[in-house]
Amino acid sequence: MQRRTFLRSTTLTAAGSVFLSKNLLALAERPKGELTGIQLFSVRDDMRKDPLGTLKALADMGYTHVEHANYIDRKFYGFPAKEFRKVLDDLGLKMPSGHTVMTAKHWEEANKDFTDAWKWTVEDAAVMGQQIVISPWLEEEKRKNYDDLLRYLEVFNKSGELCNKSGMRFGYHNHDFEFSQSLNGQQLFDIILGHTDPKLVAQQLDMGNMYNGGAKALDIMKKYPGRFTSMHVKDEILGKADGGKYESAILGTGIVPVKEVIDLGRKYGTQHFIIEQESYQGMQPLAAMKDDLAIMKKWGY
């Protein structure tokens, strides 16, 4: 072998080893239990038309975790819990969390207990292997009066107790009103975090939704370090497709400092990084999800 060829080969091999070492180091440094997933609302139309084909497409892209946004009559996307668990297992997918709105109708004040409908929600979540049962909404009626809100936040804690019996936690997911509305001189979000037990109620921070409420994720995370077990990883651009001043877009293309937010989340102990994009600016949703996952991987998630 000529000297020039030998040196070039040696250099490339060394460079490859350094590259491999850096990647192995990055994997080794990833905190135990941390995961990257997709909120299936991002591909809602595809899931409605062809849930099996859509899940397979996501698995083929490299997704290993999904978060549901469809639980109706004890079925996930039309499948009973055990059947949907098998569908995911066969594709190498797991579902660590899911969105099901808990309403006042799920709590019987006279009996101080949950209705069967909510108990079934928790039961089926456990069958799916979820870690968190997330309610992504707070009814307007429950946020008009300070005392009413406090009483309902106790129901949040009781839901956490119910979930704990199956090794899970209850969770809450913010939108924008939590940061734009106040009661008794306190921001709703401050009231929620101040009156829910972190051991029972996990917080899922949506870094995009809050922009329409005038809040920024970095400020909220620094105010409440360690409170956000999960987060929706989302970027925002000016537009009204999502019902506010901003709409979601491909990660890294908007005004949210996404990487800075998720890096701080990792530092503070966030374990679930769930990609969500609700608007696509002309792209096909599945194509957008492929790009978003590639960006997250590039960032080390």
Backbone hydrogen bonds in HBPLUS format (Angstrom, degrees):
<---DONOR---> <-ACCEPTOR-->    atom                        ^
c    i                          cat <-CA-CA->   ^        H-A-AA   ^      H-
h    n   atom  resd res      DA  || num        DHA   H-A  angle D-A-AA Bond
n    s   type  num  typ     dist DA aas  dist angle  dist       angle   num
A0006-PHE N   A0002-GLN O   2.83 MM   4  6.08 160.0  1.87 157.1 163.7     1
A0007-LEU N   A0003-ARG O   2.85 MM   4  6.05 164.7  1.87 154.9 158.1     2
A0008-ARG N   A0004-ARG O   2.97 MM   4  6.12 159.0  2.02 144.6 150.8     3
A0009-SER N   A0005-THR O   2.90 MM   4  6.05 159.5  1.95 147.6 153.4     4
A0010-THR N   A0006-PHE O   2.87 MM   4  6.07 160.3  1.91 150.4 156.1     5
A0011-THR N   A0007-LEU O   2.85 MM   4  5.99 158.3  1.90 146.8 153.0     6
A0012-LEU N   A0008-ARG O   3.00 MM   4  6.19 161.6  2.04 148.7 153.0     7
A0013-THR N   A0009-SER O   2.97 MM   4  6.15 156.8  2.02 146.4 153.1     8
A0014-ALA N   A0010-THR O   2.90 MM   4  6.13 159.9  1.95 148.6 154.2     9
A0015-ALA N   A0011-THR O   2.86 MM   4  6.07 158.5  1.91 148.2 154.6    10
A0016-GLY N   A0012-LEU O   2.84 MM   4  6.01 153.9  1.91 144.0 151.6    11
A0017-SER N   A0013-THR O   2.90 MM   4  6.17 148.9  1.99 144.0 152.7    12
A0018-VAL N   A0014-ALA O   2.92 MM   4  6.22 155.8  1.98 150.1 156.2    13
A0019-PHE N   A0015-ALA O   2.91 MM   4  6.14 161.7  1.94 149.1 154.2    14
A0020-LEU N   A0016-GLY O   2.86 MM   4  6.05 160.5  1.90 147.4 152.8    15
A0021-SER N   A0017-SER O   2.78 MM   4  5.94 157.6  1.83 146.4 153.2    16
A0022-LYS N   A0018-VAL O   2.89 MM   4  6.12 157.7  1.94 150.6 156.0    17
A0023-ASN N   A0019-PHE O   3.07 MM   4  6.31 155.3  2.13 145.4 152.0    18
A0024-LEU N   A0020-LEU O   2.84 MM   4  6.09 157.6  1.89 152.3 158.8    19
A0025-LEU N   A0021-SER O   2.81 MM   4  5.97 150.6  1.89 144.5 153.4    20
A0026-ALA N   A0022-LYS O   2.90 MM   4  6.13 151.5  1.98 141.7 149.4    21
A0027-LEU N   A0023-ASN O   3.00 MM   4  6.26 155.2  2.06 144.6 150.8    22
A0028-ALA N   A0024-LEU O   2.84 MM   4  6.05 152.8  1.92 143.5 151.7    23
A0029-GLU N   A0025-LEU O   2.88 MM   4  6.08 140.9  2.03 144.7 155.0    24
A0030-ARG N   A0027-LEU O   3.25 MM   3  5.29 148.9  2.36  98.1 107.0    25
A0034-GLU N   A0031-PRO O   3.21 MM   3  5.69 163.1  2.24 131.2 132.5    26
A0035-LEU N   A0271-GLN O   2.77 MM 236  6.15 156.6  1.82 177.0 173.7    27
A0273-PHE N   A0035-LEU O   2.91 MM 238  6.15 164.9  1.93 157.9 162.9    28
A0037-GLY N   A0273-PHE O   2.91 MM 236  6.24 158.3  1.96 143.0 147.3    29
A0275-ILE N   A0037-GLY O   2.76 MM 238  6.00 162.4  1.79 147.0 141.6    30
A0038-ILE N   A0065-HIS O   3.13 MM  27  6.56 141.7  2.28 132.3 140.5    31
A0067-GLU N   A0038-ILE O   2.81 MM  29  6.00 140.2  1.97 158.1 153.2    32
A0039-GLN N   A0275-ILE O   2.91 MM 236  6.07 167.1  1.92 164.8 162.4    33
A0042-SER N   A0039-GLN O   2.89 MM   3  5.89 167.1  1.91 129.5 133.5    34
A0040-LEU N   A0067-GLU O   2.90 MM  27  5.91 171.5  1.91 161.8 163.6    35
A0043-VAL N   A0040-LEU O   3.09 MM   3  5.44 150.7  2.18 106.0 113.5    36
A0044-ARG N   A0041-PHE O   3.28 MM   3  4.58 148.4  2.39 109.1 102.0    37
A0047-MET N   A0043-VAL O   2.86 MM   4  6.13 156.3  1.91 156.8 164.8    38
A0048-ARG N   A0044-ARG O   2.93 MM   4  6.12 144.1  2.06 142.2 151.9    39
A0049-LYS N   A0045-ASP O   3.04 MM   4  6.28 154.6  2.10 146.0 152.1    40
A0050-ASP N   A0046-ASP O   2.80 MM   4  5.78 168.0  1.81 154.3 158.5    41
A0054-THR N   A0050-ASP O   2.92 MM   4  6.01 156.6  1.98 156.6 163.8    42
A0055-LEU N   A0051-PRO O   2.97 MM   4  6.08 164.0  1.99 149.1 153.1    43
A0056-LYS N   A0052-LEU O   3.03 MM   4  6.20 155.8  2.09 146.2 153.0    44
A0057-ALA N   A0053-GLY O   3.00 MM   4  6.17 152.6  2.08 140.3 147.7    45
A0058-LEU N   A0054-THR O   2.99 MM   4  6.29 154.5  2.06 149.4 156.0    46
A0059-ALA N   A0055-LEU O   2.94 MM   4  6.18 157.3  2.00 146.9 153.3    47
A0060-ASP N   A0056-LYS O   2.85 MM   4  6.08 155.7  1.91 149.5 156.4    48
A0061-MET N   A0057-ALA O   3.08 MM   4  6.32 136.2  2.28 137.2 148.3    49
A0061-MET N   A0058-LEU O   3.16 MM   3  5.09 127.5  2.45  91.9 105.6    50
A0063-TYR N   A0058-LEU O   3.12 MM   5  5.64 155.3  2.18 156.4 148.6    51
A0062-GLY N   A0059-ALA O   3.05 MM   3  5.22 137.7  2.23  99.7 111.7    52
A0094-LYS N   A0064-THR O   2.97 MM  30  6.34 144.3  2.10 138.7 148.6    53
A0066-VAL N   A0094-LYS O   2.90 MM  28  6.34 155.3  1.96 160.1 168.4    54
A0099-HIS N   A0068-HIS O   2.93 MM  31  5.99 158.5  1.98 135.1 141.9    55
A0072-ILE N   A0075-LYS O   2.90 MM   3  5.29 148.2  2.01 153.3 153.9    56
A0075-LYS N   A0072-ILE O   2.97 MM   3  5.29 135.7  2.17 106.3 118.9    57
A0076-PHE N   A0079-PHE O   2.70 MM   3  5.06 156.0  1.75 154.5 147.0    58
A0079-PHE N   A0076-PHE O   2.89 MM   3  5.06 165.8  1.91 113.2 118.0    59
A0083-GLU N   A0080-PRO O   3.03 MM   3  5.40 117.3  2.44 108.4 123.8    60
A0084-PHE N   A0080-PRO O   2.87 MM   4  6.10 162.1  1.90 163.4 169.5    61
A0085-ARG N   A0081-ALA O   2.86 MM   4  6.03 153.9  1.92 152.4 160.0    62
A0086-LYS N   A0082-LYS O   3.16 MM   4  6.38 150.7  2.25 137.4 144.3    63
A0087-VAL N   A0083-GLU O   2.97 MM   4  6.29 153.8  2.04 146.2 153.6    64
A0088-LEU N   A0084-PHE O   3.00 MM   4  6.26 164.0  2.02 152.0 154.8    65
A0089-ASP N   A0085-ARG O   2.85 MM   4  6.04 162.5  1.88 148.5 154.4    66
A0090-ASP N   A0086-LYS O   2.87 MM   4  5.96 162.1  1.90 151.7 155.6    67
A0091-LEU N   A0088-LEU O   3.01 MM   3  5.17 134.4  2.23 100.5 113.5    68
A0093-LEU N   A0088-LEU O   2.82 MM   5  4.79 169.8  1.83 144.9 141.5    69
A0092-GLY N   A0089-ASP O   3.05 MM   3  5.02 158.6  2.10 103.2 109.9    70
A0131-GLN N   A0096-PRO O   2.67 MM  35  5.14 174.0  1.67 130.7 132.3    71
A0132-ILE N   A0096-PRO O   3.20 MM  36  6.63 152.7  2.28 153.0 161.2    72
A0134-ILE N   A0098-GLY O   2.97 MM  36  5.80 150.8  2.06 168.9 177.6    73
A0100-THR N   A0134-ILE O   2.89 MM  34  6.20 159.6  1.93 161.5 168.4    74
A0106-HIS N   A0103-THR O   2.99 MM   3  5.55 161.0  2.03 113.4 119.7    75
A0107-TRP N   A0104-ALA O   3.14 MM   3  5.57 167.0  2.16 113.8 117.6    76
A0115-THR N   A0106-HIS O   2.89 MM   9  5.20 158.8  1.93 134.4 137.6    77
A0108-GLU N   A0113-ASP O   2.77 MM   5  5.44 169.4  1.79 168.1 170.2    78
A0112-LYS N   A0108-GLU O   2.75 MM   4  5.70 122.6  2.08 145.3 163.1    79
A0113-ASP N   A0108-GLU O   3.27 MM   5  5.44 155.9  2.34 136.8 141.7    80
A0119-LYS N   A0115-THR O   3.12 MM   4  6.43 162.5  2.15 151.4 156.9    81
A0120-TRP N   A0116-ASP O   2.76 MM   4  5.95 153.9  1.83 155.2 161.7    82
A0121-THR N   A0117-ALA O   3.11 MM   4  6.32 143.6  2.25 132.2 142.0    83
A0122-VAL N   A0118-TRP O   3.07 MM   4  6.41 157.9  2.12 152.2 155.7    84
A0123-GLU N   A0119-LYS O   2.89 MM   4  6.09 157.8  1.94 144.6 151.9    85
A0124-ASP N   A0120-TRP O   2.81 MM   4  5.93 165.9  1.83 153.5 156.0    86
A0125-ALA N   A0121-THR O   3.04 MM   4  6.16 146.7  2.15 138.6 148.1    87
A0126-ALA N   A0122-VAL O   3.02 MM   4  6.28 150.3  2.11 146.2 153.4    88
A0127-VAL N   A0123-GLU O   3.12 MM   4  6.50 149.1  2.22 142.0 150.3    89
A0128-MET N   A0124-ASP O   3.09 MM   4  6.36 144.4  2.22 140.1 149.0    90
A0130-GLN N   A0125-ALA O   3.04 MM   5  5.49 168.0  2.06 156.8 153.1    91
A0129-GLY N   A0126-ALA O   2.98 MM   3  5.03 151.3  2.07 101.0 110.3    92
A0169-ARG N   A0131-GLN O   2.97 MM  38  6.43 146.1  2.09 143.2 152.6    93
A0133-VAL N   A0169-ARG O   2.90 MM  36  6.34 157.4  1.95 158.1 165.7    94
A0171-GLY N   A0133-VAL O   2.82 MM  38  5.67 138.8  1.99 143.9 135.0    95
A0135-SER N   A0171-GLY O   2.87 MM  36  6.11 165.7  1.89 146.8 144.0    96
A0173-HIS N   A0135-SER O   3.19 MM  38  6.30 151.8  2.27 144.5 142.5    97
A0142-LYS N   A0139-GLU O   2.97 MM   3  5.45 139.8  2.14 110.0 120.9    98
A0143-ARG N   A0140-GLU O   3.03 MM   3  5.31 163.8  2.06 111.4 116.3    99
A0149-LEU N   A0145-ASN O   2.97 MM   4  6.20 155.6  2.03 154.2 161.4   100
A0150-LEU N   A0146-TYR O   3.02 MM   4  6.34 160.0  2.06 151.2 156.2   101
A0151-ARG N   A0147-ASP O   3.02 MM   4  6.25 159.0  2.06 148.3 153.7   102
A0152-TYR N   A0148-ASP O   3.01 MM   4  6.25 150.4  2.10 143.1 151.4   103
A0153-LEU N   A0149-LEU O   2.87 MM   4  6.15 144.7  1.99 149.8 160.2   104
A0154-GLU N   A0150-LEU O   3.22 MM   4  6.53 134.1  2.44 138.7 149.5   105
A0154-GLU N   A0151-ARG O   3.24 MM   3  5.28 134.6  2.46  93.1 105.1   106
A0155-VAL N   A0152-TYR O   2.93 MM   3  4.98 126.8  2.22  94.9 109.4   107
A0156-PHE N   A0152-TYR O   3.11 MM   4  6.61 141.9  2.26 139.3 149.9   108
A0157-ASN N   A0153-LEU O   3.11 MM   4  6.49 155.1  2.18 142.0 146.7   109
A0158-LYS N   A0154-GLU O   2.91 MM   4  6.22 150.9  2.00 142.2 150.7   110
A0159-SER N   A0155-VAL O   2.79 MM   4  6.03 146.6  1.90 146.5 155.6   111
A0160-GLY N   A0156-PHE O   2.94 MM   4  6.31 144.3  2.07 143.7 154.4   112
A0161-GLU N   A0157-ASN O   2.96 MM   4  6.38 143.6  2.09 141.6 151.5   113
A0162-LEU N   A0158-LYS O   2.98 MM   4  6.29 153.6  2.05 144.0 150.8   114
A0163-CYS N   A0159-SER O   2.89 MM   4  6.15 159.6  1.93 148.6 154.1   115
A0164-ASN N   A0160-GLY O   2.84 MM   4  5.98 149.7  1.93 143.8 152.6   116
A0165-LYS N   A0162-LEU O   3.28 MM   3  5.54 136.2  2.49 100.4 110.7   117
A0166-SER N   A0163-CYS O   2.94 MM   3  5.50 152.5  2.02 114.5 122.8   118
A0168-MET N   A0163-CYS O   2.93 MM   5  4.90 160.9  1.97 132.4 128.8   119
A0167-GLY N   A0164-ASN O   2.91 MM   3  4.79 163.1  1.94 109.5 110.4   120
A0170-PHE N   A0200-LEU O   3.12 MM  30  6.26 149.3  2.22 174.9 166.1   121
A0202-ALA N   A0170-PHE O   2.73 MM  32  6.15 160.0  1.77 159.5 156.5   122
A0172-TYR N   A0202-ALA O   2.95 MM  30  6.48 145.9  2.07 154.8 164.1   123
A0204-GLN N   A0172-TYR O   2.81 MM  32  5.92 172.3  1.82 162.3 160.1   124
A0179-PHE N   A0176-ASP O   3.02 MM   3  5.79 161.2  2.05 122.8 128.1   125
A0180-SER N   A0177-PHE O   3.22 MM   3  4.99 140.9  2.38  94.3 105.3   126
A0181-GLN N   A0177-PHE O   2.97 MM   4  5.64 138.9  2.14 151.8 153.1   127
A0189-PHE N   A0178-GLU O   2.94 MM  11  4.79 146.7  2.05 144.0 133.7   128
A0188-LEU N   A0181-GLN O   2.99 MM   7  5.97 162.0  2.03 155.2 151.1   129
A0183-LEU N   A0186-GLN O   2.86 MM   3  5.32 153.0  1.93 150.0 152.5   130
A0186-GLN N   A0183-LEU O   2.89 MM   3  5.32 160.4  1.93 116.6 123.2   131
A0190-ASP N   A0187-GLN O   2.99 MM   3  5.31 120.5  2.36 106.2 120.7   132
A0191-ILE N   A0187-GLN O   3.09 MM   4  6.49 152.9  2.17 153.2 161.5   133
A0192-ILE N   A0188-LEU O   2.89 MM   4  6.18 161.7  1.92 156.5 161.2   134
A0193-LEU N   A0189-PHE O   3.00 MM   4  6.24 170.1  2.01 152.8 154.7   135
A0194-GLY N   A0190-ASP O   2.90 MM   4  5.84 138.9  2.07 136.1 147.9   136
A0195-HIS N   A0191-ILE O   3.07 MM   4  6.13 125.8  2.38 143.4 154.1   137
A0195-HIS N   A0192-ILE O   3.36 MM   3  5.48 147.6  2.47  98.7 107.3   138
A0200-LEU N   A0197-ASP O   2.83 MM   3  5.34 149.5  1.92 117.5 127.1   139
A0201-VAL N   A0197-ASP O   2.73 MM   4  5.74 164.5  1.75 163.9 168.6   140
A0230-SER N   A0203-GLN O   3.48 MM  27  6.54 177.2  2.48 146.1 146.0   141
A0205-LEU N   A0230-SER O   2.97 MM  25  6.44 146.9  2.08 146.5 139.8   142
A0232-HIS N   A0205-LEU O   2.79 MM  27  6.11 151.9  1.87 136.4 144.8   143
A0211-TYR N   A0208-GLY O   3.11 MM   3  5.77 152.8  2.19 119.0 125.8   144
A0212-ASN N   A0209-ASN O   3.24 MM   3  6.10 144.5  2.37 122.7 128.1   145
A0213-GLY N   A0210-MET O   2.80 MM   3  5.04 146.0  1.91 105.8 117.3   146
A0215-ALA N   A0210-MET O   3.11 MM   5  5.28 169.2  2.12 139.6 136.1   147
A0214-GLY N   A0211-TYR O   3.09 MM   3  5.06 162.5  2.12 103.2 108.1   148
A0220-ILE N   A0216-LYS O   3.18 MM   4  6.50 161.9  2.21 154.9 160.3   149
A0221-MET N   A0217-ALA O   2.84 MM   4  6.00 165.7  1.86 162.5 166.3   150
A0222-LYS N   A0218-LEU O   3.06 MM   4  6.14 153.8  2.13 142.1 148.7   151
A0223-LYS N   A0219-ASP O   3.06 MM   4  6.23 138.6  2.23 138.2 149.5   152
A0224-TYR N   A0220-ILE O   2.96 MM   4  6.20 142.6  2.10 144.3 154.4   153
A0227-ARG N   A0224-TYR O   3.29 MM   3  5.80 159.2  2.33 138.4 136.2   154
A0271-GLN N   A0229-THR O   2.85 MM  42  5.68 160.2  1.89 143.1 146.1   155
A0272-HIS N   A0229-THR O   3.15 MM  43  6.48 167.6  2.17 150.3 153.5   156
A0231-MET N   A0272-HIS O   2.90 MM  41  6.26 146.1  2.02 156.8 166.5   157
A0274-ILE N   A0231-MET O   2.90 MM  43  6.07 167.8  1.91 174.1 172.3   158
A0233-VAL N   A0274-ILE O   2.73 MM  41  5.62 152.9  1.80 128.1 137.6   159
A0276-GLU N   A0233-VAL O   3.14 MM  43  6.05 161.5  2.17 152.2 148.0   160
A0249-ALA N   A0235-ASP O   3.11 MM  14  5.49 140.4  2.27 121.0 125.9   161
A0255-ILE N   A0236-GLU O   2.87 MM  19  5.84 157.1  1.92 163.7 166.1   162
A0237-ILE N   A0247-GLU O   2.81 MM  10  5.55 159.9  1.85 160.0 164.9   163
A0247-GLU N   A0237-ILE O   2.86 MM  10  5.55 156.5  1.91 158.0 166.0   164
A0239-GLY N   A0245-LYS O   2.92 MM   6  5.70 174.9  1.92 145.1 144.1   165
A0243-GLY N   A0240-LYS O   3.12 MM   3  5.26 164.0  2.15 111.1 113.3   166
A0253-THR N   A0250-ILE O   3.16 MM   3  5.81 148.4  2.26 145.4 143.7   167
A0258-VAL N   A0256-VAL O   2.74 MM   2  5.29 133.4  1.95 109.7  94.6   168
A0261-VAL N   A0257-PRO O   2.98 MM   4  6.22 152.0  2.06 154.4 163.5   169
A0261-VAL N   A0258-VAL O   3.06 MM   3  5.08 116.3  2.48  95.5 111.2   170
A0262-ILE N   A0258-VAL O   2.90 MM   4  6.23 166.7  1.92 163.6 165.7   171
A0263-ASP N   A0259-LYS O   2.89 MM   4  5.94 155.0  1.95 147.1 154.6   172
A0264-LEU N   A0260-GLU O   3.07 MM   4  6.18 151.6  2.16 137.7 144.9   173
A0265-GLY N   A0261-VAL O   2.84 MM   4  6.10 149.9  1.93 143.8 153.5   174
A0266-ARG N   A0262-ILE O   2.86 MM   4  6.11 156.8  1.91 147.2 152.0   175
A0267-LYS N   A0263-ASP O   3.06 MM   4  6.30 154.2  2.12 140.1 147.1   176
A0268-TYR N   A0264-LEU O   2.90 MM   4  6.17 146.1  2.02 146.5 155.7   177
A0268-TYR N   A0265-GLY O   3.11 MM   3  5.07 119.9  2.49  93.4 108.3   178
A0270-THR N   A0265-GLY O   2.79 MM   5  4.99 165.8  1.81 144.1 140.2   179
A0269-GLY N   A0266-ARG O   3.22 MM   3  5.14 159.9  2.26  99.6 105.6   180
A0283-MET N   A0280-TYR O   3.01 MM   3  5.15 169.2  2.02 116.7 119.0   181
A0287-ALA N   A0284-GLN O   2.98 MM   3  5.27 119.3  2.36 107.2 122.6   182
A0288-ALA N   A0284-GLN O   3.00 MM   4  6.33 154.7  2.07 157.7 165.8   183
A0289-MET N   A0285-PRO O   2.95 MM   4  6.25 152.4  2.03 149.9 157.7   184
A0290-LYS N   A0286-LEU O   3.05 MM   4  6.29 143.9  2.18 141.3 150.4   185
A0291-ASP N   A0287-ALA O   3.13 MM   4  6.44 157.6  2.18 146.7 151.7   186
A0292-ASP N   A0288-ALA O   2.90 MM   4  6.15 162.2  1.93 152.2 157.4   187
A0293-LEU N   A0289-MET O   3.06 MM   4  6.16 159.6  2.10 141.7 146.5   188
A0294-ALA N   A0290-LYS O   3.11 MM   4  6.31 156.9  2.17 144.7 151.0   189
A0295-ILE N   A0291-ASP O   3.02 MM   4  6.30 152.8  2.10 150.2 157.4   190
A0296-MET N   A0292-ASP O   3.00 MM   4  6.30 158.2  2.05 148.9 154.7   191
A0297-LYS N   A0293-LEU O   2.94 MM   4  6.18 159.4  1.99 151.9 157.2   192
A0298-LYS N   A0294-ALA O   2.98 MM   4  6.18 152.0  2.06 141.4 149.3   193
A0299-TRP N   A0295-ILE O   3.00 MM   4  6.28 142.3  2.15 143.6 153.7   194
A0299-TRP N   A0296-MET O   3.12 MM   3  5.03 122.5  2.46  91.3 105.9   195
A0301-TYR N   A0296-MET O   2.86 MM   5  5.22 160.5  1.90 141.3 142.1   196
A0300-GLY N   A0297-LYS O   2.96 MM   3  4.97 154.2  2.03 100.9 109.2   197
